Amino acid sequence: MEKLTSRFLSYVKVETTSDESSVSVPSTESQLKFARMLADELTGIGMSEVSLDEKGYVMATLPNNTEKKVPVIGFIAHMDTSPDMSGKRVNPQIFENYEGEDLVLNKDKGIVLSPDDFPELQENLGKTIITTDGTTLLGADNKAGIAEIITAMEFFLQNPDIPHGEIKVGFTPDEEIGRGADHFNVEKFGADFAYTVDGGPVGELEYENFNAASAKVHIQGRNVHPGSAKNKMINSLLIAQELNNMLPVNERPEYTEDYEGFFHLMRIDGTVEETEMIYIIRDHFKDKFEKKKNIIMKIAEFLNVKYADAVTLDIKDSYYNMKEQIEPVMEIVDLAREAMEKLEIEVLIKPVRGGTDGSKLSYMGLPCPNIFTGGYNFHGKYEYVTVEGMKLATRTIMEIIILAAKRPLA
């Protein structure tokens, strides 16, 4: 366990931001450099069958050391960090024995992590908290997961007397831009089932996620001098504003929780002449998901009648709720739940309000629930993780492996 924190701190200092505009795989060269680093580390601790392909996927095997026929279990985490905020020059800060006070992340910029804004801080009294310096994200999503998986593997390699089945490890690029499982070789990986270690606070166990789509909107206006614009100008910015205002206000991320879906305007760039908008559309329930897509399509149709085909809409599905694939094999969720309960962790089974590599992998034939990392507030400057939470995530991985080795393969 002593290496866990230092391992995590070394990882977050490596910039691995993914890039949605890139067509390469991985989308950024920095991810490939990090993948090489991880492959070397896995080899160095004694893992077998370590591989790194040209697309940046890292895989490795912890060989079986028991004669029992037990399931082959995989543990998966992603290497990239979100493009929502800079992941360059991450400067983590460590606050030991947290006592409930405001944590000053950046004195010069007046950036404070406060329990007034983030009440869950009060759940972490007495713990060691790792934060950003207020200028970048931290990268606990998902470098905490990587550190936890490798630390668990190292434990078994150093303790060969503890029986375990064959364990597979996989690290993926570009999860944050929805491509993490696109080139994942499930057959090569060779696991019967797997867990993504990509959740948040301690105890999270998730086997449901959003159905997801992206919507790209192009609005073609007509720009003329405002002094002679009457009956001539078509202001694409105002059409964009009109489109957004026609979407249900209460179905935005800031007004939703639990199983409530949303429309999220991610980006808008434009001038009078031309405007581009990017939305993500999310819902856990397939019928509501389809309804949301239909709403934005109907709005585009209405505006095209009003403004002479000014709006072009392109909707693409990204991934689907893995619940449909997990429910027939709920014993893998029960295994993780039992592991957490043995560690006296309160199990929080809840839907993922997002996606994981596991959602696509589950539809590719690898059932893949998600377990916690111990992190909070991912993708921004207020992101943090507790050392204690990372340790419990590592121990949960270990306990899943130990419990599985005591059971015959179904």
C-alpha positions in Angstrom: 0.0 0.0 0.0 2.9 2.3 0.6 3.5 2.7 -3.2 -0.1 3.5 -4.0 0.0 7.3 -3.3 3.4 7.8 -4.9 2.3 5.8 -7.9 -0.8 7.9 -8.3 1.1 11.2 -7.9 3.5 10.2 -10.6 0.8 9.3 -13.0 -1.2 12.6 -12.7 1.9 14.6 -13.6 1.9 12.9 -17.0 -0.4 14.9 -19.4 -2.8 12.6 -21.2 -5.7 14.8 -22.3 -7.7 13.2 -25.2 -8.8 15.2 -28.2 -12.2 14.8 -29.8 -11.2 16.6 -32.9 -8.4 14.2 -33.6 -8.9 11.2 -35.9 -5.8 9.4 -34.8 -5.9 6.4 -32.3 -5.1 7.3 -29.6 -6.2 10.8 -30.2 -3.1 12.3 -28.6 0.6 11.2 -28.6 0.9 11.8 -24.9 -1.5 8.9 -24.2 0.8 6.6 -26.2 3.8 7.8 -24.1 1.9 7.0 -20.9 0.9 3.6 -22.3 4.6 2.8 -22.8 5.3 3.9 -19.3 2.6 1.6 -17.9 3.6 -1.4 -20.0 7.2 -1.0 -18.7 5.9 -0.8 -15.2 3.7 -3.9 -15.5 6.7 -5.8 -16.9 8.8 -4.5 -14.0 6.5 -5.8 -11.3 6.4 -9.2 -12.9 3.2 -9.3 -14.9 3.0 -11.8 -17.8 1.9 -11.3 -21.4 2.3 -7.6 -21.2 1.4 -6.0 -24.6 0.9 -2.6 -26.1 -0.6 -2.3 -29.5 -0.3 0.5 -32.0 -3.5 2.0 -30.9 -2.4 2.5 -27.3 -4.2 -0.4 -25.6 -2.2 -2.0 -22.7 -3.0 -5.5 -21.6 -1.3 -7.9 -19.1 -1.9 -11.1 -17.2 -1.5 -12.2 -13.6 -1.2 -16.0 -14.1 -3.4 -18.5 -12.2 -1.8 -20.0 -9.1 -4.6 -22.4 -8.1 -5.7 -25.7 -9.5 -9.4 -24.8 -9.0 -11.4 -23.9 -12.1 -12.2 -20.3 -11.3 -13.3 -17.4 -13.6 -10.9 -15.2 -15.5 -11.5 -11.7 -14.2 -10.5 -8.5 -15.8 -9.9 -5.0 -14.3 -9.9 -2.1 -16.7 -9.1 1.7 -16.4 -8.6 4.4 -18.9 -5.4 6.5 -19.4 -6.8 9.7 -20.8 -8.1 12.7 -18.9 -11.0 14.9 -19.9 -10.6 17.6 -22.4 -13.0 19.7 -20.4 -10.1 21.2 -18.5 -6.3 21.3 -18.9 -4.4 18.2 -17.7 -1.0 19.8 -18.4 1.4 20.6 -15.6 -0.8 19.1 -12.9 0.5 20.1 -9.5 -1.2 17.9 -6.9 -1.5 19.1 -3.3 -1.8 16.9 -0.2 -3.9 17.9 2.8 -3.5 15.5 5.7 -6.0 14.9 8.5 -8.7 17.0 7.1 -10.7 18.8 9.8 -13.6 20.3 7.8 -12.0 23.6 6.9 -11.8 25.3 3.5 -8.9 24.0 1.5 -7.1 26.8 -0.3 -6.2 25.5 -3.7 -4.8 28.6 -5.2 -4.2 31.7 -2.9 -3.3 34.0 -5.8 -6.4 33.2 -7.8 -8.7 32.9 -4.7 -9.7 29.3 -5.5 -11.0 27.4 -2.5 -12.4 23.9 -2.1 -15.1 24.5 0.5 -17.6 22.2 2.3 -20.1 25.0 1.8 -20.0 24.3 -2.0 -19.1 20.6 -1.7 -20.8 19.2 1.4 -19.4 15.7 0.8 -16.0 17.0 2.1 -17.5 16.5 5.6 -17.6 12.8 4.9 -13.8 12.8 4.7 -12.9 14.2 8.1 -9.6 12.9 9.3 -8.6 11.6 5.9 -5.7 12.6 3.6 -7.1 14.6 0.6 -5.2 15.1 -2.7 -6.4 18.1 -4.7 -5.4 20.2 -7.7 -3.7 23.6 -7.4 -6.8 25.3 -8.9 -5.4 25.6 -12.4 -6.0 22.1 -13.9 -8.0 19.0 -13.3 -6.4 16.3 -11.1 -6.7 13.2 -13.2 -8.0 10.9 -10.6 -10.4 10.0 -13.4 -9.0 7.6 -14.2 -5.3 7.5 -13.0 -6.6 6.5 -9.5 -8.1 3.4 -11.1 -4.8 2.6 -12.8 -2.8 3.0 -9.6 -5.3 0.9 -7.7 -5.2 -2.0 -10.3 -1.4 -2.1 -10.6 -1.0 -1.9 -6.8 -3.4 -4.8 -6.4 -1.5 -6.8 -9.0 1.8 -6.1 -7.3 0.4 -7.4 -4.0 -0.5 -10.8 -5.4 2.9 -11.0 -7.2 4.6 -10.4 -3.9 2.3 -12.8 -2.0 2.2 -15.9 -4.2 0.8 -18.0 -1.4 -2.6 -16.4 -1.7 -4.6 -18.4 -4.2 -6.1 -16.6 -7.2 -7.4 -17.3 -10.6 -6.0 -15.8 -13.8 -6.4 -12.0 -13.8 -6.4 -9.7 -16.8 -5.5 -6.0 -16.7 -6.4 -3.5 -19.5 -5.7 0.2 -19.9 -7.5 2.1 -22.6 -7.1 5.4 -24.4 -9.8 8.0 -25.3 -12.5 6.9 -22.9 -13.3 10.6 -22.1 -14.2 11.2 -25.8 -16.3 8.1 -26.0 -13.9 5.9 -28.0 -12.2 3.9 -25.2 -13.7 0.5 -26.1 -13.8 1.0 -29.9 -10.6 -1.0 -30.6 -10.5 -3.1 -27.4 -9.8 -6.7 -28.4 -12.2 -8.7 -26.1 -11.1 -12.0 -27.5 -7.4 -11.2 -26.9 -8.2 -9.9 -23.4 -9.7 -13.3 -22.6 -11.7 -12.5 -19.4 -15.0 -14.1 -18.5 -16.1 -10.8 -17.1 -14.5 -7.6 -15.9 -14.8 -4.5 -13.8 -14.0 -0.9 -14.8 -12.3 0.8 -11.8 -13.7 4.2 -12.8 -16.2 5.3 -10.2 -16.3 8.0 -7.6 -16.8 8.0 -3.8 -16.1 4.9 -1.7 -18.7 2.2 -2.1 -20.0 3.0 -5.5 -21.0 -0.1 -7.5 -22.7 0.6 -10.8 -24.2 -1.6 -13.5 -26.5 0.9 -15.1 -25.4 3.9 -17.2 -26.9 6.4 -19.6 -28.0 5.7 -23.1 -26.0 8.4 -24.9 -26.0 10.4 -28.1 -24.3 13.4 -29.5 -26.1 16.1 -31.5 -24.2 18.5 -33.8 -26.1 21.5 -35.0 -25.0 23.7 -37.9 -26.9 26.9 -38.5 -26.4 28.8 -41.7 -27.3 32.5 -41.4 -27.0 35.5 -43.8 -24.8 38.4 -42.8 -25.3 41.8 -44.3 -24.4 45.3 -43.0 -26.7 46.0 -40.0 -27.5 49.4 -41.4 -29.3 47.8 -44.4 -30.3 44.5 -42.8 -34.1 44.7 -42.8 -35.7 41.7 -44.4 -32.2 40.4 -45.4 -30.2 39.4 -42.4 -30.6 36.0 -40.8 -28.6 35.9 -37.5 -27.5 32.4 -36.9 -26.6 33.2 -33.3 -30.2 34.2 -32.6 -31.5 31.0 -34.2 -29.1 29.0 -32.0 -30.4 30.8 -29.0 -34.0 30.1 -30.1 -33.2 26.4 -30.6 -31.7 26.1 -27.1 -34.6 27.9 -25.5 -37.0 25.5 -27.0 -35.5 22.5 -25.2 -36.9 21.7 -21.8 -35.3 23.9 -19.3 -35.7 21.4 -16.4 -33.9 18.8 -18.5 -30.4 20.3 -18.2 -27.6 18.7 -16.1 -27.8 21.3 -13.4 -31.4 20.5 -12.7 -31.3 16.6 -12.9 -30.1 13.7 -10.7 -30.5 10.0 -10.2 -32.4 8.6 -13.2 -33.3 11.9 -14.8 -31.8 12.4 -18.2 -30.8 15.7 -19.9 -29.8 17.8 -22.9 -26.4 19.3 -22.3 -25.1 22.2 -24.5 -21.3 21.4 -24.6 -20.1 24.1 -27.0 -21.3 26.9 -29.1 -19.2 28.8 -31.7 -20.6 31.3 -34.1 -21.1 34.6 -35.9 -24.1 36.1 -37.5 -23.2 34.1 -40.7 -22.7 30.7 -39.2 -23.0 28.9 -35.8 -22.0 25.4 -34.6 -23.6 23.8 -31.5 -22.7 20.5 -29.8 -25.1 18.7 -27.5 -24.9 15.5 -25.6 -28.2 13.7 -24.9 -28.6 11.3 -22.0 -31.2 9.1 -20.5 -31.2 5.7 -18.6 -34.5 4.6 -20.2 -34.5 3.7 -23.9 -38.0 5.1 -24.5 -37.1 8.5 -22.9 -33.8 8.5 -24.7 -35.6 8.1 -28.1 -38.1 10.8 -27.1 -35.3 13.3 -26.3 -33.7 12.7 -29.7 -37.1 13.2 -31.3 -37.6 16.5 -29.4 -34.5 18.1 -30.8 -35.3 16.7 -34.3 -38.7 18.3 -34.2 -37.3 21.6 -33.1 -34.8 21.6 -36.0 -37.7 20.8 -38.4 -39.8 23.7 -37.0 -36.9 26.1 -37.3 -36.2 25.0 -40.9 -39.7 25.9 -41.8 -39.3 29.3 -40.1 -35.9 30.1 -41.5 -35.7 28.3 -44.8 -33.7 25.2 -44.0 -31.1 27.1 -42.0 -30.5 24.2 -39.5 -28.6 21.0 -40.2 -28.8 18.4 -37.4 -26.6 15.3 -37.1 -27.4 12.9 -34.2 -25.2 9.9 -33.5 -25.7 7.3 -30.7 -22.6 6.9 -28.6 -23.4 4.0 -26.2 -26.3 2.3 -24.4 -27.2 1.3 -20.9 -25.2 -1.8 -19.9 -28.0 -2.9 -17.5 -29.5 -5.1 -20.2 -26.2 -7.0 -20.6 -25.4 -7.2 -16.8 -28.7 -8.4 -15.4 -28.4 -12.0 -16.9 -25.1 -12.3 -14.9 -25.9 -10.4 -11.7 -23.6 -12.8 -9.8 -20.7 -10.6 -10.9 -22.3 -7.6 -9.2 -23.0 -9.7 -6.2 -19.3 -10.7 -6.1 -18.2 -7.1 -5.9 -20.9 -6.3 -3.3 -19.7 -9.2 -1.1 -16.1 -8.0 -1.4 -17.0 -4.5 -0.3 -19.2 -5.8 2.6 -16.3 -8.0 3.8 -14.3 -4.8 4.0 -17.1 -3.1 5.9 -17.8 -0.7 3.1 -21.3 0.6 2.7 -22.3 -0.5 -0.8 -23.9 2.3 -2.9 -25.6 0.7 -5.9 -26.6 3.5 -8.2 -26.8 4.4 -11.9 -23.8 5.9 -13.6 -24.7 9.4 -14.6 -22.3 9.1 -17.5 -20.6 6.3 -19.3 -17.7 4.0 -18.9 -15.7 1.7 -21.2 -17.8 -1.0 -19.5 -21.0 0.1 -21.2 -19.6 -0.6 -24.7 -17.6 -3.6 -23.5 -20.7 -5.2 -22.1 -22.3 -5.1 -25.5 -19.1 -6.5 -27.0 -19.5 -9.7 -24.9 -17.5 -8.7 -21.8 -19.9 -7.9 -18.9 -18.3 -5.1 -17.1 -19.8 -3.3 -14.0 -18.1 -0.3 -12.5 -16.5 0.1 -9.0 -15.3 3.1 -7.1 -11.9 4.8 -7.1 -12.3 7.2 -4.1 -12.5 10.4 -6.2 -14.8 13.4 -6.4 -15.7 16.2 -8.7 -14.1 14.8 -11.8 -13.1 16.9 -14.9 -12.5 20.2 -13.1 -10.2 22.2 -10.8 -12.2 21.1 -7.7 -11.4 17.4 -8.4 -10.0 15.5 -5.4 -9.3 12.0 -4.1 -8.7 10.6 -0.7 -5.8 8.3 0.0 -8.0 6.2 2.2 -10.5 5.8 -0.6 -7.8 4.7 -3.0 -6.7 2.1 -0.5 -10.2 0.8 -0.1 -10.6 0.5 -3.9 -7.3 -1.4 -4.1 -8.5 -3.7 -1.3 -11.8 -4.2 -3.0 -10.0 -5.4 -6.2 -8.0 -7.8 -4.0 -11.0 -9.1 -2.2 -12.9 -9.8 -5.4 -10.0 -11.8 -6.6 -9.7 -13.8 -3.4 -13.4 -14.5 -3.1 -13.6 -15.6 -6.8 -10.8 -18.1 -6.2 -12.9 -19.8 -3.5 -15.7 -20.6 -5.8 -16.1 -23.1 -8.7 -16.7 -21.6 -12.1 -20.4 -21.6 -13.0 
